[in-house]
Amino acid sequence: MTTPASARATIDADLLTLTLLVSSDQKTWHPIVFEGESPSYVDKRAETWLGKRPYLSVEMSDSICYGPFPRTFEALFESITRD
């Protein structure tokens, strides 16, 4: 039995990782990982990726502090208001 993935943000040495769970049917969730050396780089990549995929649902997680990722946070709320 596998443990389900979860949305999270981690810092490992000099690499920052933001993992978002996304789904096209809200039944099967897939982890999408954004990595980089700075929060602004990771934030920009995640925001761009989400902006190009408005049809996907993204799990909001209390385990992520979205402070370093303001663009991603805004993109998540844009998708909520579209639904």
Stockholm file with secondary structure:
# STOCKHOLM 1.0

chainA/1-83         MTTPASARATIDADLLTLTLLVSSDQKTWHPIVFEGESPSYVDKRAETWLGKRPYLSVEMSDSICYGPFPRTFEALFESITRD
#=GR chainA/1-83 SS CCCCCCCEEEEETTEEEEEEEEESSSSSCEEEEEEESSHHHHHHHHHHHHHTCTTCEECCCTTSCCTTCHHHHHHHHHHHHHC
#=GC SS_cons        CCCCCCCEEEEETTEEEEEEEEESSSSSCEEEEEEESSHHHHHHHHHHHHHTCTTCEECCCTTSCCTTCHHHHHHHHHHHHHC
//
